[in-house]
Amino acid sequence: MSAQFLSDNAAAVHPKVWEALRAADEAQPPYDNDALSQRLDAEFSALFGREASVLWVATGTAANCLALATLCPPHGGVVCHREAHIEVDEAGAPGFYLHGAKLMLAEGQGAKLTPDAVRAVIDPIRDDVHQVQPHAFSITQATEYGLAYRLEELAALGALAKERGLGFHVDGARFANAVAFVGCSPAEAAGPCDALSFGCIKNGAMSAEAIVFFDPERAALARYRRKRAGHLQSKGRFLAAQILAMLEGDLWLDNARAANAAAAEIAGACGERLMYPVEANELFVRLSAAERETLRTRGFGFYDWGADAARFVTAWNTPPEDASALADAISGL
């Protein structure tokens, strides 16, 4: 057998997204002047229950960095977790897009930021021209270890942002999985943030992510930055079509629930092997090199995570029989 748990980036494009792409294949005004792109603001405003201005881009890296560039000037700093995606997995793109702004690294269990962790970074900074001043912080919902922020945690971070005058960004590459796990509204899962990278590609889209701004002025600035960065696609209707297809009928949430359910079934077989609670669609499991080789011999694909662990990621289209087979295989080790 062959059952892949490498990444939700490797999952198939959802059929409804393909249908939306075919339907969009007709003459429309270029860039973001087409009818589909023009619908995004209203659709996301309804989804979040407050005014939203939305830009499409082709990658999560661009979504995160263009959002942060509106929150932090080149001479400033953005606080994030030491293991945040923007620090570990974006090849210096934040520094490039933010023209040299600094990422200020904080600690926290499971890659979560807390107000105390942010304060530990920013409180020692002198308020003078010789030191980089913090202008924003960024969290990942769900985190790089698959943990979902709860409403009270987001509220506390929002209070800190207001108290210190900091911008609040959410990297939502797996935002849908966090919403599905917590069982709250999208607005609650985003907290009082200023900008959200609303992930679609990991959740069934092909090549489109949404940057959701809750401040029209920041969105207007980001439009210029998007063009300058080479992300204003001439046939933007195809990106808008994917995003709208994900929103229609809450497909984005149904897909996340399916991925979460597959992960939860596997988690039930892992017991004390789990490094972190499974609150989204990622599992971090303690496995020896021999145990990992046994699983690979049986046809399971996954990434090693250090010397004694592995990461498994489920997707919207993970076959239930594959999840069951992996659960049985881990139980039998």
N, C-alpha and C positions, 0 to 999 in steps of 0.2 A: 504494500500500500504506500501511498504518498499523501501526507497531510501536512500542509504548510501553516506554520504559526510564526513566520519570520516577521511580518509587519502588515498592518492594515493598509499601508501604502501599496501593497502588492495585490490587494483585492480587486475584483472585477468592477467595472462601471455598472451602476444599477440600470436595468432596462428602461426605467422611466426617465433617466437622464439622457439615454440615447434617443428616446422618443422626443424629448424636448429639444435636443440638438438638431434632429432632422426637421422638426417643425420650425426652427429658427433659420433654416437654410433658404432664405428668400431675401430679396433686396431690402435693406434697411439703412437709415442714416448711419454713418460710421462713428467710431469711437464709443462714447457713452451717450449718444444722442438718439439711440434706437428706443423703441417702445418698451422693450424688456428691461433695459438698464434704467429707464425712467421710472419703472415700477418699484425698484428696490427700496427706496426711502420709505414709501408707504407700507410695504410689506413688513419691513423690519420694525417700523414704528408700531405697527399693530402687534407684532410678535412680542416686543419688549414693553409695550404700554407707555412709551415716552418717545419724544421726537428723536429720530435717528437719521443720520446721513450716511450712505453706504457706498463704498467703492469696491469694485471687483479688482482682483489681481490674480496672477497665475500660480503663485507659490505662497506657502506659509511663511517662508523667510521674508519675502517682500511685504506680506501683510504685517508681520510683527515689526519690521524695521521702519516701514513708512508710518505706522501708527506711532511708534516711539519718537520718530523724528519730529512729530508735531507737539510732543510733550517735553522735549529736552533740547536745549540749544547745544551747539558744538562744544562749548566750554563747560558743559554741565555733566552730571552723572545720573545713571539709572541704577537703582538697587534691584538686584535679582538674586535668586538662590544660586549657590555655587554650582549646582548641577542643573540649572535652568537650560532649556534648549537654546536660548539666545546666547548663552555663554559657551556651551559645550559643542553644539552641533550646527552652528551657522557660519563657521569658517571666518569669523571676524566681520560678518555682514553688518551687525549693529554699528561698529565703529566706522564702517564705510558709508552707510546710509546716513548716519548721524554726524558725519564729518569730524570724527575724532572724539565724540563724547565717550565717557568712560562707563563701563559696567562695574558697579560696586557690589562685591560678592558677600552674601549673607549665608548663615548656617540655618539648618532646620531639618527635623526628622521628615523623611519621605519627600524631600524637596519642597516642603511647604514653607512659605514665609509667614511670620507672625509680626505683630507690631513691635514686640520686644526685639526680634531679630533685625528689623529695619532700624530701630533706634540704636542698636549696638553698632551699626555701621555708620549712621549719620551723626550721632551725638558727639563723637570725638572730633568732628570736622570743625575747624575754626571758621568763623564767618569773616573771611578776608580773601583778598584777591590771589593769595598764594596757593590756595587749595581748591580742588574741584568741589563745587557745591552740588548737592543732590537736587534734582528737579522732578524725579518721577520714580516709581517702582513698578515692577512687572511680576505678575504671578502667572502660573500655568494651571488651568482648570480643564480637565483633571491634570494632576502633576505628572512629572516625568516618571514617577513610581506608581502612577495609577490611583492616587488618592484624591478624593473630591473635597473641596472646601465646603464647609457647612455655612449656613446663613449667618450665624453669629460670628464666625471667623471673618467673613467678608465685611460684615458691618463694622467690626473692629478695625480692619484695614482701611475702610472708607473713612472712619472717624480720624484715623491717623493722617490720612491724606489731606483731609480738611484742616486739621490742626496745624500741619507743617507746610501747607500749600504745595503739596506734591501731586503730580499727575499720577493716575492709576490706570495701568494697562493690564489687560487679561489676554494671555496667549491661550486661545481656545481651540487648539488643534483637535482636541478630543472633548470639546465643550459639550457636545451632544451626549456623550457617555456620562459626563458628570451630572447633567440634568436628569438623565434617565435613572441614575443611581439614587440621587438625593430625592427625586420625586417632587421637585419644586418647579416653579415657573422659570422660563429663561431669564426674566428680569432678576429674579432672586438669585439664580446661579451666577449671574454676572456681577452682582453687587453694585455698589455706587461707582462703577468704573467710568472713566472718560472715553476709553477706546477698547474695543474687543476685536480680536482676530477670530472670526467665526469659521471654524474649520469645516470643510466639505469634502476634500479629496480623500481623507482617510475613511470617510463615512459613505462612500458611494458615488461621489462626483469624479470627473476625469481630470480637470485642469482649472479649477476655479475655487478661490477663497474670497471671503467677504471681510472687509474692514468696516466695522460698525462704529461710527463716531456718535457720541451723544452731545456734541457741540458742533453746530453747523460751521462755525468759523474754522475749527480745526480741519473739518472735512474739506473746506474750500482751499486751505493751505496744502492739504495732502494731494489734491488734484494736480497742483503744479509739480509737487515732488514726484508723483507717480509718472508724469510725462517725462520729467528730467531723468528719471531712473530707467526709462525704457519699458515701462509697464502699461502704457496707454495703448492697448491693442486696437487696431483699426476695426476689426470685426468683434467688438466687445459684446455684441448680442449673444455670442456663443458662450461666453462666461456667465452673463446674466441668466441665460436660459438654464444652465446647470444649477445655479443657486436657487432660482425660483422653483425648479423641479424638486429640489430637496425640501423646500418649505411647503410645497403643496401637499395637503393632506397629512402634514406632520411626518413626511417620509424620513426626514433627518432624525426624528426621535424614534420612529419604528426601527430604523436601521441600527441605531445605538442600542436599543433594548435587545435586539437579536444578538449583537456582539457581546453585550454584557452578560446575557444569559449563557452563552457558550463559555465565557470565562468563568462564570460562577460554577458551572458544572465541573470544569477542570479543577477549580479551587477546592471543591469538596473532596477531591481525592488527594490533595497535597498535604493536608494536616499541618504539622509543625515545620514542614519544609518551606512554607511560605515566608518570605522575607518581609512582606507588607500585606495588610488586608487588601483584598481584591474588590475595588470600588468602581472599576471601569472595565476596560477590555485588555488589560495587561496583567501578566502574572510574573513574578520574580520568585524563582523556585531554587532552593538549595539542592544541587545535584553534583555528585562527584564526576570526574572525567569519565570514569568507567560507565556510570549510569547514563551520562549524556550520549556516550557512544552506543550504548544499548538502544536508546530511543531513536537515534539516527539510523541504526541498522534496521529498525522496524519501520522506517520510512517517515519519521517526523522531522520537519524542518523548523529550526529555531536558532536564536543567537545565543552564544555563550555570554555570560555576564560576570566577568572576572574569572578567577580560577575555580570556584566551587559553586557556581550558580548558572542559571539560564533564564532567558526572558522568552515568554510565549505571548503572542498577541493574536487575539481573535478579531474577526471582521464581521461586517453585516451579512456576509454570505458564507460564513464558516458552516460547513455541513454538520448537522447535529451528530451524525455518525462519526465524524472526525473528532469532535469534542469528546464524545463518549469513549472512543478508542484511546485517545491520549489519557483520559482519566483512568481508564483501566490499566494502561501501560505503566503509569506512575504508581498506581496502587500496587502493582505487582513487582516493583523494583525491590 
